[in-house]
């Protein structure tokens, strides 16, 4: 089990995650933990820096955003780490969040589904357990 | 420099930090500031082509007061 604290007064639960790419490249990003998101989401530029090629991905998803309907590629990140927990081969959507969201990405169900997750808003405590 | 000190020094900015030390859980604790900017896109651009271990974050309040957040995808 891994646990961390968060600010229950904040409108989002922000977490640090580590994305692993080709040749030992890593990007650590601030993400919003989003249990309602089907996919984990990262910006296109960071996917490319990690050595992935979103432009040739055959898998796409349709996103409904404030600016309309868009199509975004899905890539497979070789490993994502959150707290002490790793998941290999995580499907991730390449898409930029609006700048005013002030997070780089979303940690969504494509990662979170591997765990039991406890979010205690009264204590500001988050626990994830692989079972 | 300690990551938290970098965040405090460059408040309300986007940061690109090269990680120079981690703890036993591989959490970043020390780093070298590569770029600080009000522009997120500038930071995204700067990290392109950089090999190694980098941290990209915003150092301000999340989100600003008066905003609500809804992510759709």
N, CA and C atoms of all chains as a GROMACS GRO file, in nm:
protein
  612
    1UNK      N    1   0.085  -0.119   0.000
    1UNK     CA    2   0.000   0.000   0.000
    1UNK      C    3   0.089   0.125   0.000
    2UNK      N    4   0.048   0.224  -0.076
    2UNK     CA    5   0.116   0.354  -0.076
    2UNK      C    6   0.015   0.459  -0.036
    3UNK      N    7   0.062   0.560   0.035
    3UNK     CA    8  -0.030   0.667   0.070
    3UNK      C    9   0.037   0.802   0.066
    4UNK      N   10  -0.048   0.903   0.051
    4UNK     CA   11   0.000   1.041   0.049
    4UNK      C   12  -0.111   1.130   0.103
    5UNK      N   13  -0.074   1.252   0.133
    5UNK     CA   14  -0.175   1.347   0.176
    5UNK      C   15  -0.204   1.444   0.062
    6UNK      N   16  -0.324   1.502   0.064
    6UNK     CA   17  -0.359   1.605  -0.033
    6UNK      C   18  -0.440   1.712   0.038
    7UNK      N   19  -0.454   1.825  -0.032
    7UNK     CA   20  -0.531   1.935   0.026
    7UNK      C   21  -0.679   1.916  -0.007
    8UNK      N   22  -0.761   1.881   0.091
    8UNK     CA   23  -0.902   1.856   0.060
    8UNK      C   24  -0.978   1.984   0.021
    9UNK      N   25  -0.918   2.101   0.046
    9UNK     CA   26  -0.981   2.227   0.006
    9UNK      C   27  -0.958   2.258  -0.142
   10UNK      N   28  -0.859   2.191  -0.202
   10UNK     CA   29  -0.830   2.216  -0.343
   10UNK      C   30  -0.938   2.153  -0.430
   11UNK      N   31  -0.976   2.218  -0.540
   11UNK     CA   32  -1.079   2.160  -0.626
   11UNK      C   33  -1.032   2.038  -0.704
   12UNK      N   34  -0.901   2.014  -0.707
   12UNK     CA   35  -0.851   1.892  -0.770
   12UNK      C   36  -0.753   1.824  -0.675
   13UNK      N   37  -0.736   1.693  -0.696
   13UNK     CA   38  -0.631   1.622  -0.622
   13UNK      C   39  -0.510   1.617  -0.714
   14UNK      N   40  -0.408   1.694  -0.680
   14UNK     CA   41  -0.290   1.697  -0.765
   14UNK      C   42  -0.187   1.597  -0.714
   15UNK      N   43  -0.128   1.526  -0.809
   15UNK     CA   44  -0.031   1.421  -0.775
   15UNK      C   45   0.089   1.431  -0.870
   16UNK      N   46   0.202   1.384  -0.823
   16UNK     CA   47   0.320   1.374  -0.909
   16UNK      C   48   0.330   1.232  -0.962
   17UNK      N   49   0.346   1.219  -1.091
   17UNK     CA   50   0.364   1.086  -1.150
   17UNK      C   51   0.492   1.087  -1.234
   18UNK      N   52   0.547   0.968  -1.254
   18UNK     CA   53   0.668   0.954  -1.335
   18UNK      C   54   0.634   0.872  -1.460
   19UNK      N   55   0.669   0.928  -1.575
   19UNK     CA   56   0.646   0.862  -1.704
   19UNK      C   57   0.782   0.814  -1.755
   20UNK      N   58   0.787   0.691  -1.798
   20UNK     CA   59   0.913   0.633  -1.846
   20UNK      C   60   0.908   0.618  -1.998
   21UNK      N   61   1.017   0.659  -2.060
   21UNK     CA   62   1.024   0.652  -2.206
   21UNK      C   63   1.138   0.566  -2.253
   22UNK      N   64   1.176   0.590  -2.376
   22UNK     CA   65   1.282   0.512  -2.439
   22UNK      C   66   1.419   0.562  -2.392
   23UNK      N   67   1.515   0.471  -2.382
   23UNK     CA   68   1.653   0.509  -2.352
   23UNK      C   69   1.673   0.576  -2.217
   24UNK      N   70   1.590   0.539  -2.120
   24UNK     CA   71   1.608   0.593  -1.985
   24UNK      C   72   1.552   0.732  -1.964
   25UNK      N   73   1.482   0.787  -2.064
   25UNK     CA   74   1.424   0.921  -2.048
   25UNK      C   75   1.305   0.913  -1.953
   26UNK      N   76   1.298   1.011  -1.861
   26UNK     CA   77   1.186   1.018  -1.767
   26UNK      C   78   1.129   1.159  -1.768
   27UNK      N   79   0.999   1.168  -1.751
   27UNK     CA   80   0.936   1.297  -1.726
   27UNK      C   81   0.847   1.282  -1.603
   28UNK      N   82   0.870   1.371  -1.507
   28UNK     CA   83   0.786   1.378  -1.388
   28UNK      C   84   0.690   1.493  -1.410
   29UNK      N   85   0.563   1.468  -1.393
   29UNK     CA   86   0.466   1.575  -1.419
   29UNK      C   87   0.367   1.584  -1.305
   30UNK      N   88   0.311   1.704  -1.293
   30UNK     CA   89   0.201   1.725  -1.200
   30UNK      C   90   0.073   1.690  -1.274
   31UNK      N   91  -0.005   1.599  -1.216
   31UNK     CA   92  -0.128   1.554  -1.281
   31UNK      C   93  -0.244   1.566  -1.183
   32UNK      N   94  -0.364   1.571  -1.239
   32UNK     CA   95  -0.485   1.565  -1.156
   32UNK      C   96  -0.531   1.420  -1.151
   33UNK      N   97  -0.553   1.371  -1.030
   33UNK     CA   98  -0.608   1.237  -1.016
   33UNK      C   99  -0.756   1.246  -1.054
   34UNK      N  100  -0.796   1.168  -1.154
   34UNK     CA  101  -0.932   1.182  -1.208
   34UNK      C  102  -0.993   1.043  -1.226
   35UNK      N  103  -1.069   1.001  -1.126
   35UNK     CA  104  -1.131   0.868  -1.133
   35UNK      C  105  -1.240   0.862  -1.240
   36UNK      N  106  -1.285   0.977  -1.287
   36UNK     CA  107  -1.387   0.980  -1.391
   36UNK      C  108  -1.331   0.977  -1.532
   37UNK      N  109  -1.199   0.984  -1.544
   37UNK     CA  110  -1.137   0.984  -1.676
   37UNK      C  111  -1.107   0.841  -1.719
   38UNK      N  112  -1.148   0.806  -1.837
   38UNK     CA  113  -1.122   0.671  -1.888
   38UNK      C  114  -0.972   0.649  -1.905
   39UNK      N  115  -0.906   0.750  -1.957
   39UNK     CA  116  -0.764   0.738  -1.988
   39UNK      C  117  -0.679   0.832  -1.902
   40UNK      N  118  -0.556   0.792  -1.883
   40UNK     CA  119  -0.454   0.885  -1.840
   40UNK      C  120  -0.422   0.973  -1.960
   41UNK      N  121  -0.392   1.100  -1.934
   41UNK     CA  122  -0.370   1.195  -2.044
   41UNK      C  123  -0.242   1.273  -2.022
   42UNK      N  124  -0.162   1.286  -2.128
   42UNK     CA  125  -0.040   1.366  -2.121
   42UNK      C  126  -0.031   1.453  -2.246
   43UNK      N  127   0.045   1.563  -2.241
   43UNK     CA  128   0.060   1.645  -2.361
   43UNK      C  129   0.139   1.572  -2.469
   44UNK      N  130   0.107   1.606  -2.589
   44UNK     CA  131   0.174   1.550  -2.707
   44UNK      C  132   0.326   1.573  -2.698
   45UNK      N  133   0.366   1.694  -2.658
   45UNK     CA  134   0.510   1.728  -2.655
   45UNK      C  135   0.587   1.640  -2.557
   46UNK      N  136   0.523   1.602  -2.449
   46UNK     CA  137   0.592   1.519  -2.350
   46UNK      C  138   0.600   1.374  -2.400
   47UNK      N  139   0.495   1.328  -2.466
   47UNK     CA  140   0.501   1.195  -2.527
   47UNK      C  141   0.618   1.186  -2.625
   48UNK      N  142   0.634   1.291  -2.705
   48UNK     CA  143   0.743   1.290  -2.803
   48UNK      C  144   0.879   1.295  -2.735
   49UNK      N  145   0.891   1.375  -2.629
   49UNK     CA  146   1.018   1.384  -2.556
   49UNK      C  147   1.056   1.248  -2.496
   50UNK      N  148   0.956   1.168  -2.463
   50UNK     CA  149   0.981   1.036  -2.407
   50UNK      C  150   1.020   0.934  -2.514
   51UNK      N  151   1.008   0.974  -2.639
   51UNK     CA  152   1.047   0.886  -2.749
   51UNK      C  153   0.931   0.815  -2.816
   52UNK      N  154   0.808   0.852  -2.779
   52UNK     CA  155   0.692   0.790  -2.843
   52UNK      C  156   0.653   0.871  -2.967
   53UNK      N  157   0.574   0.809  -3.052
   53UNK     CA  158   0.534   0.874  -3.178
   53UNK      C  159   0.382   0.875  -3.189
   54UNK      N  160   0.319   0.973  -3.124
   54UNK     CA  161   0.172   0.977  -3.128
   54UNK      C  162   0.116   0.992  -3.268
   55UNK      N  163   0.193   1.054  -3.356
   55UNK     CA  164   0.140   1.081  -3.491
   55UNK      C  165   0.118   0.954  -3.571
   56UNK      N  166   0.184   0.843  -3.534
   56UNK     CA  167   0.165   0.720  -3.610
   56UNK      C  168   0.080   0.618  -3.534
   57UNK      N  169   0.023   0.661  -3.421
   57UNK     CA  170  -0.062   0.569  -3.345
   57UNK      C  171  -0.188   0.536  -3.425
   58UNK      N  172  -0.221   0.408  -3.426
   58UNK     CA  173  -0.342   0.366  -3.500
   58UNK      C  174  -0.467   0.382  -3.413
   59UNK      N  175  -0.447   0.382  -3.282
   59UNK     CA  176  -0.563   0.393  -3.192
   59UNK      C  177  -0.592   0.540  -3.164
   60UNK      N  178  -0.717   0.578  -3.179
   60UNK     CA  179  -0.758   0.717  -3.154
   60UNK      C  180  -0.882   0.717  -3.064
   61UNK      N  181  -0.900   0.828  -2.994
   61UNK     CA  182  -1.024   0.846  -2.918
   61UNK      C  183  -1.083   0.982  -2.956
   62UNK      N  184  -1.212   0.992  -2.940
   62UNK     CA  185  -1.280   1.119  -2.966
   62UNK      C  186  -1.299   1.190  -2.833
   63UNK      N  187  -1.255   1.315  -2.828
   63UNK     CA  188  -1.265   1.395  -2.706
   63UNK      C  189  -1.368   1.504  -2.725
   64UNK      N  190  -1.453   1.522  -2.628
   64UNK     CA  191  -1.546   1.634  -2.631
   64UNK      C  192  -1.490   1.739  -2.538
   65UNK      N  193  -1.449   1.851  -2.593
   65UNK     CA  194  -1.387   1.957  -2.514
   65UNK      C  195  -1.469   2.084  -2.525
   66UNK      N  196  -1.423   2.186  -2.451
   66UNK     CA  197  -1.493   2.314  -2.454
   66UNK      C  198  -1.490   2.375  -2.593
   67UNK      N  199  -1.386   2.342  -2.671
   67UNK     CA  200  -1.374   2.403  -2.804
   67UNK      C  201  -1.431   2.314  -2.914
   68UNK      N  202  -1.490   2.203  -2.878
   68UNK     CA  203  -1.551   2.119  -2.980
   68UNK      C  204  -1.510   1.974  -2.967
   69UNK      N  205  -1.531   1.899  -3.073
   69UNK     CA  206  -1.498   1.756  -3.073
   69UNK      C  207  -1.364   1.738  -3.144
   70UNK      N  208  -1.274   1.666  -3.080
   70UNK     CA  209  -1.142   1.644  -3.137
   70UNK      C  210  -1.107   1.497  -3.131
   71UNK      N  211  -1.015   1.457  -3.217
   71UNK     CA  212  -0.963   1.320  -3.213
   71UNK      C  213  -0.820   1.326  -3.160
   72UNK      N  214  -0.788   1.233  -3.071
   72UNK     CA  215  -0.653   1.232  -3.012
   72UNK      C  216  -0.597   1.090  -3.016
   73UNK      N  217  -0.465   1.078  -3.037
   73UNK     CA  218  -0.405   0.945  -3.042
   73UNK      C  219  -0.388   0.883  -2.904
   74UNK      N  220  -0.393   0.750  -2.901
   74UNK     CA  221  -0.364   0.674  -2.779
   74UNK      C  222  -0.231   0.603  -2.801
   75UNK      N  223  -0.139   0.620  -2.707
   75UNK     CA  224  -0.012   0.548  -2.712
   75UNK      C  225  -0.001   0.461  -2.588
   76UNK      N  226   0.099   0.373  -2.586
   76UNK     CA  227   0.121   0.287  -2.470
   76UNK      C  228   0.252   0.328  -2.404
   77UNK      N  229   0.242   0.382  -2.284
   77UNK     CA  230   0.361   0.422  -2.208
   77UNK      C  231   0.418   0.298  -2.139
   78UNK      N  232   0.547   0.277  -2.152
   78UNK     CA  233   0.606   0.151  -2.102
   78UNK      C  234   0.594   0.135  -1.950
   79UNK      N  235   0.597   0.247  -1.876
   79UNK     CA  236   0.575   0.238  -1.731
   79UNK      C  237   0.533   0.374  -1.677
   80UNK      N  238   0.436   0.373  -1.585
   80UNK     CA  239   0.400   0.492  -1.509
   80UNK      C  240   0.412   0.456  -1.362
   81UNK      N  241   0.473   0.548  -1.285
   81UNK     CA  242   0.486   0.528  -1.141
   81UNK      C  243   0.412   0.638  -1.067
   82UNK      N  244   0.335   0.597  -0.968
   82UNK     CA  245   0.268   0.691  -0.877
   82UNK      C  246   0.290   0.639  -0.736
   83UNK      N  247   0.347   0.722  -0.650
   83UNK     CA  248   0.390   0.681  -0.516
   83UNK      C  249   0.483   0.560  -0.534
   84UNK      N  250   0.454   0.447  -0.468
   84UNK     CA  251   0.543   0.331  -0.482
   84UNK      C  252   0.493   0.231  -0.585
   85UNK      N  253   0.390   0.266  -0.658
   85UNK     CA  254   0.325   0.170  -0.746
   85UNK      C  255   0.355   0.197  -0.893
   86UNK      N  256   0.388   0.089  -0.964
   86UNK     CA  257   0.414   0.098  -1.108
   86UNK      C  258   0.310   0.021  -1.186
   87UNK      N  259   0.278   0.071  -1.303
   87UNK     CA  260   0.200  -0.008  -1.399
   87UNK      C  261   0.273  -0.003  -1.532
   88UNK      N  262   0.288  -0.119  -1.594
   88UNK     CA  263   0.354  -0.126  -1.724
   88UNK      C  264   0.251  -0.117  -1.836
   89UNK      N  265   0.296  -0.065  -1.947
   89UNK     CA  266   0.217  -0.062  -2.072
   89UNK      C  267   0.080   0.001  -2.052
   90UNK      N  268   0.082   0.126  -2.011
   90UNK     CA  269  -0.042   0.198  -1.979
   90UNK      C  270  -0.092   0.274  -2.103
   91UNK      N  271  -0.217   0.252  -2.146
   91UNK     CA  272  -0.272   0.334  -2.255
   91UNK      C  273  -0.291   0.479  -2.209
   92UNK      N  274  -0.241   0.570  -2.290
   92UNK     CA  275  -0.242   0.712  -2.254
   92UNK      C  276  -0.286   0.794  -2.376
   93UNK      N  277  -0.376   0.888  -2.353
   93UNK     CA  278  -0.418   0.979  -2.460
   93UNK      C  279  -0.322   1.098  -2.466
   94UNK      N  280  -0.284   1.135  -2.586
   94UNK     CA  281  -0.197   1.252  -2.605
   94UNK      C  282  -0.283   1.373  -2.637
   95UNK      N  283  -0.294   1.462  -2.542
   95UNK     CA  284  -0.380   1.580  -2.562
   95UNK      C  285  -0.344   1.683  -2.455
   96UNK      N  286  -0.342   1.809  -2.495
   96UNK     CA  287  -0.311   1.916  -2.400
   96UNK      C  288  -0.435   1.956  -2.322
   97UNK      N  289  -0.420   1.968  -2.192
   97UNK     CA  290  -0.525   2.030  -2.111
   97UNK      C  291  -0.516   2.181  -2.127
   98UNK      N  292  -0.624   2.253  -2.098
   98UNK     CA  293  -0.615   2.400  -2.106
   98UNK      C  294  -0.508   2.452  -2.010
   99UNK      N  295  -0.432   2.557  -2.050
   99UNK     CA  296  -0.326   2.608  -1.962
   99UNK      C  297  -0.376   2.646  -1.823
  100UNK      N  298  -0.498   2.696  -1.814
  100UNK     CA  299  -0.547   2.739  -1.684
  100UNK      C  300  -0.588   2.623  -1.593
  101UNK      N  301  -0.576   2.500  -1.640
  101UNK     CA  302  -0.598   2.388  -1.549
  101UNK      C  303  -0.478   2.372  -1.454
  102UNK      N  304  -0.362   2.426  -1.495
  102UNK     CA  305  -0.241   2.428  -1.412
  102UNK      C  306  -0.191   2.290  -1.372
  103UNK      N  307  -0.236   2.187  -1.441
  103UNK     CA  308  -0.172   2.057  -1.429
  103UNK      C  309  -0.130   2.015  -1.569
  104UNK      N  310  -0.032   1.925  -1.574
  104UNK     CA  311   0.022   1.885  -1.704
  104UNK      C  312  -0.062   1.772  -1.764
  105UNK      N  313  -0.116   1.686  -1.678
  105UNK     CA  314  -0.192   1.573  -1.731
  105UNK      C  315  -0.297   1.523  -1.633
  106UNK      N  316  -0.358   1.412  -1.672
  106UNK     CA  317  -0.457   1.346  -1.586
  106UNK      C  318  -0.409   1.205  -1.555
  107UNK      N  319  -0.428   1.162  -1.431
  107UNK     CA  320  -0.404   1.022  -1.396
  107UNK      C  321  -0.542   0.957  -1.390
  108UNK      N  322  -0.575   0.884  -1.495
  108UNK     CA  323  -0.709   0.830  -1.510
  108UNK      C  324  -0.717   0.680  -1.492
  109UNK      N  325  -0.832   0.626  -1.533
  109UNK     CA  326  -0.862   0.486  -1.505
  109UNK      C  327  -0.768   0.388  -1.573
  110UNK      N  328  -0.706   0.425  -1.684
  110UNK     CA  329  -0.616   0.330  -1.749
  110UNK      C  330  -0.498   0.296  -1.658
  111UNK      N  331  -0.468   0.380  -1.561
  111UNK     CA  332  -0.371   0.348  -1.456
  111UNK      C  333  -0.442   0.303  -1.328
  112UNK      N  334  -0.542   0.379  -1.286
  112UNK     CA  335  -0.603   0.359  -1.154
  112UNK      C  336  -0.678   0.226  -1.141
  113UNK      N  337  -0.722   0.170  -1.254
  113UNK     CA  338  -0.803   0.047  -1.247
  113UNK      C  339  -0.725  -0.072  -1.191
  114UNK      N  340  -0.596  -0.060  -1.180
  114UNK     CA  341  -0.514  -0.170  -1.127
  114UNK      C  342  -0.509  -0.170  -0.974
  115UNK      N  343  -0.578  -0.077  -0.911
  115UNK     CA  344  -0.563  -0.060  -0.766
  115UNK      C  345  -0.696  -0.045  -0.694
  116UNK      N  346  -0.690  -0.075  -0.567
  116UNK     CA  347  -0.796  -0.030  -0.476
  116UNK      C  348  -0.755   0.110  -0.430
  117UNK      N  349  -0.847   0.203  -0.438
  117UNK     CA  350  -0.813   0.342  -0.406
  117UNK      C  351  -0.905   0.394  -0.297
  118UNK      N  352  -0.845   0.450  -0.195
  118UNK     CA  353  -0.923   0.512  -0.088
  118UNK      C  354  -0.892   0.662  -0.088
  119UNK      N  355  -0.997   0.741  -0.102
  119UNK     CA  356  -0.982   0.887  -0.094
  119UNK      C  357  -1.063   0.935   0.025
  120UNK      N  358  -0.993   0.982   0.127
  120UNK     CA  359  -1.060   1.031   0.248
  120UNK      C  360  -1.050   1.183   0.247
  121UNK      N  361  -1.158   1.247   0.204
  121UNK     CA  362  -1.158   1.393   0.193
  121UNK      C  363  -1.154   1.460   0.330
  122UNK      N  364  -1.209   1.393   0.430
  122UNK     CA  365  -1.209   1.457   0.563
  122UNK      C  366  -1.069   1.467   0.619
  123UNK      N  367  -0.986   1.363   0.591
  123UNK     CA  368  -0.848   1.364   0.642
  123UNK      C  369  -0.748   1.412   0.537
  124UNK      N  370  -0.791   1.428   0.413
  124UNK     CA  371  -0.696   1.462   0.307
  124UNK      C  372  -0.597   1.351   0.284
  125UNK      N  373  -0.646   1.229   0.283
  125UNK     CA  374  -0.559   1.112   0.273
  125UNK      C  375  -0.596   1.029   0.150
  126UNK      N  376  -0.495   0.989   0.076
  126UNK     CA  377  -0.514   0.905  -0.043
  126UNK      C  378  -0.430   0.780  -0.028
  127UNK      N  379  -0.493   0.665  -0.044
  127UNK     CA  380  -0.420   0.537  -0.036
  127UNK      C  381  -0.447   0.457  -0.161
  128UNK      N  382  -0.342   0.396  -0.216
  128UNK     CA  383  -0.365   0.303  -0.326
  128UNK      C  384  -0.300   0.171  -0.292
  129UNK      N  385  -0.371   0.063  -0.322
  129UNK     CA  386  -0.326  -0.072  -0.289
  129UNK      C  387  -0.346  -0.161  -0.410
  130UNK      N  388  -0.242  -0.235  -0.444
  130UNK     CA  389  -0.256  -0.331  -0.553
  130UNK      C  390  -0.305  -0.463  -0.495
  131UNK      N  391  -0.415  -0.514  -0.546
  131UNK     CA  392  -0.469  -0.640  -0.491
  131UNK      C  393  -0.494  -0.738  -0.604
  132UNK      N  394   1.951   2.224  -0.594
  132UNK     CA  395   1.864   2.297  -0.501
  132UNK      C  396   1.741   2.212  -0.470
  133UNK      N  397   1.692   2.228  -0.349
  133UNK     CA  398   1.572   2.156  -0.308
  133UNK      C  399   1.453   2.195  -0.398
  134UNK      N  400   1.377   2.096  -0.439
  134UNK     CA  401   1.267   2.121  -0.533
  134UNK      C  402   1.165   2.220  -0.474
  135UNK      N  403   1.134   2.204  -0.348
  135UNK     CA  404   1.035   2.293  -0.287
  135UNK      C  405   1.085   2.436  -0.282
  136UNK      N  406   1.216   2.453  -0.263
  136UNK     CA  407   1.272   2.589  -0.262
  136UNK      C  408   1.262   2.652  -0.401
  137UNK      N  409   1.283   2.572  -0.504
  137UNK     CA  410   1.267   2.624  -0.641
  137UNK      C  411   1.123   2.669  -0.662
  138UNK      N  412   1.029   2.587  -0.617
  138UNK     CA  413   0.887   2.620  -0.634
  138UNK      C  414   0.851   2.750  -0.560
  139UNK      N  415   0.908   2.765  -0.442
  139UNK     CA  416   0.880   2.886  -0.363
  139UNK      C  417   0.941   3.010  -0.428
  140UNK      N  418   1.062   2.994  -0.482
  140UNK     CA  419   1.132   3.110  -0.540
  140UNK      C  420   1.064   3.158  -0.668
  141UNK      N  421   1.009   3.066  -0.745
  141UNK     CA  422   0.948   3.103  -0.874
  141UNK      C  423   0.798   3.074  -0.868
  142UNK      N  424   0.731   3.146  -0.780
  142UNK     CA  425   0.588   3.126  -0.756
  142UNK      C  426   0.506   3.165  -0.879
  143UNK      N  427   0.400   3.091  -0.903
  143UNK     CA  428   0.306   3.119  -1.013
  143UNK      C  429   0.372   3.112  -1.150
  144UNK      N  430   0.464   3.020  -1.165
  144UNK     CA  431   0.528   3.002  -1.295
  144UNK      C  432   0.532   2.853  -1.330
  145UNK      N  433   0.549   2.828  -1.458
  145UNK     CA  434   0.576   2.693  -1.504
  145UNK      C  435   0.726   2.668  -1.494
  146UNK      N  436   0.763   2.549  -1.446
  146UNK     CA  437   0.903   2.519  -1.420
  146UNK      C  438   0.948   2.393  -1.494
  147UNK      N  439   1.070   2.398  -1.543
  147UNK     CA  440   1.135   2.279  -1.599
  147UNK      C  441   1.261   2.255  -1.516
  148UNK      N  442   1.266   2.141  -1.450
  148UNK     CA  443   1.373   2.113  -1.353
  148UNK      C  444   1.441   1.981  -1.391
  149UNK      N  445   1.574   1.987  -1.400
  149UNK     CA  446   1.650   1.862  -1.418
  149UNK      C  447   1.669   1.798  -1.281
  150UNK      N  448   1.631   1.674  -1.266
  150UNK     CA  449   1.638   1.608  -1.136
  150UNK      C  450   1.781   1.560  -1.110
  151UNK      N  451   1.834   1.600  -0.995
  151UNK     CA  452   1.971   1.562  -0.960
  151UNK      C  453   1.978   1.467  -0.840
  152UNK      N  454   1.868   1.454  -0.765
  152UNK     CA  455   1.867   1.359  -0.652
  152UNK      C  456   1.724   1.316  -0.623
  153UNK      N  457   1.710   1.190  -0.589
  153UNK     CA  458   1.579   1.136  -0.552
  153UNK      C  459   1.592   1.063  -0.419
  154UNK      N  460   1.478   1.041  -0.355
  154UNK     CA  461   1.482   0.965  -0.229
  154UNK      C  462   1.467   0.815  -0.258
  155UNK      N  463   1.453   0.738  -0.153
  155UNK     CA  464   1.449   0.592  -0.171
  155UNK      C  465   1.323   0.545  -0.244
  156UNK      N  466   1.223   0.634  -0.253
  156UNK     CA  467   1.101   0.602  -0.329
  156UNK      C  468   1.104   0.660  -0.470
  157UNK      N  469   1.220   0.710  -0.511
  157UNK     CA  470   1.238   0.773  -0.642
  157UNK      C  471   1.157   0.901  -0.656
  158UNK      N  472   1.125   0.963  -0.545
  158UNK     CA  473   1.059   1.094  -0.552
  158UNK      C  474   1.168   1.202  -0.561
  159UNK      N  475   1.144   1.300  -0.646
  159UNK     CA  476   1.244   1.404  -0.670
  159UNK      C  477   1.261   1.492  -0.546
  160UNK      N  478   1.385   1.514  -0.505
  160UNK     CA  479   1.410   1.602  -0.390
  160UNK      C  480   1.505   1.718  -0.425
  161UNK      N  481   1.596   1.696  -0.520
  161UNK     CA  482   1.690   1.801  -0.558
  161UNK      C  483   1.688   1.815  -0.710
  162UNK      N  484   1.707   1.939  -0.754
  162UNK     CA  485   1.710   1.959  -0.898
  162UNK      C  486   1.777   2.088  -0.938
  163UNK      N  487   1.797   2.100  -1.068
  163UNK     CA  488   1.858   2.221  -1.125
  163UNK      C  489   1.752   2.284  -1.215
  164UNK      N  490   1.722   2.410  -1.188
  164UNK     CA  491   1.620   2.479  -1.267
  164UNK      C  492   1.674   2.506  -1.407
  165UNK      N  493   1.602   2.457  -1.506
  165UNK     CA  494   1.642   2.480  -1.646
  165UNK      C  495   1.568   2.600  -1.702
  166UNK      N  496   1.439   2.613  -1.669
  166UNK     CA  497   1.359   2.724  -1.723
  166UNK      C  498   1.242   2.752  -1.630
  167UNK      N  499   1.214   2.881  -1.612
  167UNK     CA  500   1.089   2.921  -1.546
  167UNK      C  501   1.020   3.020  -1.637
  168UNK      N  502   0.889   3.007  -1.649
  168UNK     CA  503   0.818   3.090  -1.747
  168UNK      C  504   0.671   3.100  -1.709
  169UNK      N  505   0.611   3.211  -1.747
  169UNK     CA  506   0.465   3.225  -1.734
  169UNK      C  507   0.394   3.143  -1.842
  170UNK      N  508   0.470   3.107  -1.944
  170UNK     CA  509   0.411   3.036  -2.058
  170UNK      C  510   0.434   2.886  -2.045
  171UNK      N  511   0.326   2.813  -2.035
  171UNK     CA  512   0.336   2.666  -2.030
  171UNK      C  513   0.397   2.612  -2.158
  172UNK      N  514   0.355   2.667  -2.271
  172UNK     CA  515   0.401   2.615  -2.399
  172UNK      C  516   0.552   2.632  -2.416
  173UNK      N  517   0.607   2.740  -2.358
  173UNK     CA  518   0.751   2.762  -2.364
  173UNK      C  519   0.826   2.650  -2.290
  174UNK      N  520   0.770   2.610  -2.176
  174UNK     CA  521   0.832   2.502  -2.099
  174UNK      C  522   0.818   2.369  -2.173
  175UNK      N  523   0.701   2.344  -2.230
  175UNK     CA  524   0.683   2.220  -2.307
  175UNK      C  525   0.784   2.215  -2.422
  176UNK      N  526   0.804   2.328  -2.487
  176UNK     CA  527   0.896   2.333  -2.601
  176UNK      C  528   1.040   2.307  -2.555
  177UNK      N  529   1.076   2.365  -2.441
  177UNK     CA  530   1.215   2.356  -2.393
  177UNK      C  531   1.254   2.213  -2.354
  178UNK      N  532   1.157   2.134  -2.312
  178UNK     CA  533   1.193   1.999  -2.266
  178UNK      C  534   1.209   1.900  -2.382
  179UNK      N  535   1.168   1.944  -2.502
  179UNK     CA  536   1.182   1.858  -2.619
  179UNK      C  537   1.329   1.828  -2.644
  180UNK      N  538   1.360   1.705  -2.669
  180UNK     CA  539   1.497   1.668  -2.703
  180UNK      C  540   1.590   1.654  -2.584
  181UNK      N  541   1.542   1.685  -2.462
  181UNK     CA  542   1.628   1.669  -2.345
  181UNK      C  543   1.621   1.525  -2.297
  182UNK      N  544   1.737   1.461  -2.290
  182UNK     CA  545   1.744   1.324  -2.240
  182UNK      C  546   1.760   1.330  -2.089
  183UNK      N  547   1.716   1.226  -2.020
  183UNK     CA  548   1.732   1.221  -1.876
  183UNK      C  549   1.602   1.242  -1.802
  184UNK      N  550   1.616   1.288  -1.679
  184UNK     CA  551   1.505   1.291  -1.583
  184UNK      C  552   1.467   1.437  -1.555
  185UNK      N  553   1.348   1.478  -1.598
  185UNK     CA  554   1.304   1.617  -1.582
  185UNK      C  555   1.166   1.623  -1.520
  186UNK      N  556   1.145   1.730  -1.443
  186UNK     CA  557   1.017   1.753  -1.375
  186UNK      C  558   0.953   1.877  -1.435
  187UNK      N  559   0.826   1.864  -1.472
  187UNK     CA  560   0.752   1.977  -1.529
  187UNK      C  561   0.633   2.003  -1.439
  188UNK      N  562   0.624   2.125  -1.388
  188UNK     CA  563   0.519   2.154  -1.291
  188UNK      C  564   0.484   2.302  -1.294
  189UNK      N  565   0.372   2.334  -1.234
  189UNK     CA  566   0.332   2.472  -1.213
  189UNK      C  567   0.346   2.500  -1.063
  190UNK      N  568   0.398   2.618  -1.030
  190UNK     CA  569   0.432   2.643  -0.890
  190UNK      C  570   0.327   2.728  -0.817
  191UNK      N  571   0.216   2.752  -0.880
  191UNK     CA  572   0.117   2.839  -0.817
  191UNK      C  573  -0.001   2.764  -0.760
  192UNK      N  574  -0.100   2.842  -0.730
  192UNK     CA  575  -0.223   2.788  -0.673
  192UNK      C  576  -0.299   2.711  -0.781
  193UNK      N  577  -0.357   2.598  -0.746
  193UNK     CA  578  -0.423   2.510  -0.842
  193UNK      C  579  -0.569   2.491  -0.809
  194UNK      N  580  -0.658   2.535  -0.891
  194UNK     CA  581  -0.644   2.644  -0.986
  194UNK      C  582  -0.666   2.776  -0.915
  195UNK      N  583  -0.668   2.885  -0.992
  195UNK     CA  584  -0.688   3.016  -0.931
  195UNK      C  585  -0.825   3.024  -0.867
  196UNK      N  586  -0.836   3.106  -0.764
  196UNK     CA  587  -0.964   3.125  -0.697
  196UNK      C  588  -1.068   3.176  -0.798
  197UNK      N  589  -1.189   3.125  -0.785
  197UNK     CA  590  -1.295   3.167  -0.875
  197UNK      C  591  -1.315   3.074  -0.993
  198UNK      N  592  -1.222   2.976  -1.009
  198UNK     CA  593  -1.237   2.879  -1.116
  198UNK      C  594  -1.287   2.747  -1.057
  199UNK      N  595  -1.369   2.677  -1.133
  199UNK     CA  596  -1.402   2.539  -1.102
  199UNK      C  597  -1.344   2.454  -1.215
  200UNK      N  598  -1.323   2.328  -1.188
  200UNK     CA  599  -1.255   2.242  -1.285
  200UNK      C  600  -1.344   2.126  -1.324
  201UNK      N  601  -1.356   2.103  -1.453
  201UNK     CA  602  -1.421   1.982  -1.503
  201UNK      C  603  -1.338   1.931  -1.620
  202UNK      N  604  -1.289   1.810  -1.608
  202UNK     CA  605  -1.212   1.750  -1.718
  202UNK      C  606  -1.304   1.656  -1.793
  203UNK      N  607  -1.302   1.666  -1.925
  203UNK     CA  608  -1.384   1.577  -2.008
  203UNK      C  609  -1.292   1.506  -2.105
  204UNK      N  610  -1.298   1.376  -2.109
  204UNK     CA  611  -1.234   1.304  -2.220
  204UNK      C  612  -1.292   1.166  -2.229
   0.00000   0.00000   0.00000
